[in-house]
Amino acid sequence: MTEPLTVGFVLDGLVALLLVGLVFRLLRTRHLFEAIMLYVAYGLTLALAWVRLGAPDIALAEAALGAGVTGALFLNAWHRMAVRAGADERLPMESDP
């Protein structure tokens, strides 16, 4: 006899699918700002995965360092690149379709 799916099992599966989806989207994007936002979302989702695995200390470190500090540094670097390029929206990585 099979057990019914529990809410925790379904949530774990959704978190795993979200992580894989974020990675594929991150690898496919051509826009720096979008890549930074996807990286931050990946870090926060990974922190949620660590919480689901029962490691709140690692989850806090991932959220603070992986998503927070690193994301802020990436945004600062992106802003400096935009200022140096003389444009706030278009950066060298982005090309016209």
C-alpha positions in Angstrom: 0.0 0.0 0.0 1.3 3.4 -0.9 1.4 6.4 1.4 -0.3 9.6 0.4 2.0 12.5 -0.5 2.7 14.7 2.5 2.8 18.4 2.3 6.5 18.4 3.3 7.4 16.0 0.5 5.6 18.2 -2.1 7.2 21.3 -0.7 10.7 19.7 -0.9 10.1 18.8 -4.5 8.9 22.3 -5.4 12.0 23.8 -3.8 14.3 21.4 -5.7 12.5 22.2 -9.0 12.7 25.9 -8.3 16.5 25.6 -7.6 17.0 23.8 -10.9 14.8 26.2 -12.8 16.7 29.2 -11.3 20.0 27.7 -12.3 18.9 27.1 -15.9 17.4 30.6 -16.2 20.5 32.1 -14.7 22.8 30.4 -17.2 20.6 31.5 -20.1 20.1 35.2 -19.3 22.0 37.8 -21.2 21.2 40.7 -18.9 23.5 41.4 -16.0 20.9 42.9 -13.7 18.6 39.9 -14.3 21.5 37.6 -13.6 22.1 39.3 -10.3 18.5 39.1 -9.2 18.3 35.4 -10.2 21.5 34.8 -8.2 20.0 36.4 -5.1 16.7 34.4 -5.6 18.8 31.3 -5.9 20.6 32.1 -2.6 17.4 32.7 -0.8 15.8 29.5 -2.2 18.9 27.6 -1.2 18.5 29.0 2.3 15.0 27.7 2.3 16.2 24.3 1.2 18.7 24.3 4.2 15.9 25.1 6.6 13.9 22.2 5.1 16.9 19.9 5.7 17.0 20.9 9.3 20.2 23.1 9.2 19.0 26.6 10.3 22.6 27.8 11.0 23.7 27.0 7.4 20.5 28.6 6.1 21.2 31.9 8.0 24.8 31.9 6.7 23.5 31.3 3.1 20.9 34.0 3.3 23.2 36.5 4.9 26.4 35.8 2.9 25.2 34.0 -0.3 22.3 36.2 -1.1 22.7 39.3 1.0 26.3 40.4 1.0 27.3 38.9 -2.3 24.1 40.2 -4.0 24.8 43.7 -2.6 28.4 43.6 -3.9 27.2 42.4 -7.3 24.7 45.3 -7.5 27.4 47.8 -6.5 29.7 46.4 -9.2 26.8 46.5 -11.8 26.1 50.2 -10.9 29.8 51.1 -11.2 29.9 49.4 -14.6 26.8 51.3 -15.7 28.3 54.6 -14.6 31.5 53.9 -16.4 29.7 52.9 -19.5 27.8 56.1 -19.4 24.4 54.4 -19.5 22.2 53.3 -16.6 20.3 50.6 -18.5 22.5 49.0 -21.2 25.7 47.2 -20.2 28.4 45.6 -22.5 27.0 42.1 -21.9 23.7 43.0 -23.4 23.4 43.0 -27.2 20.6 44.2 -29.4 18.5 41.4 -30.8 
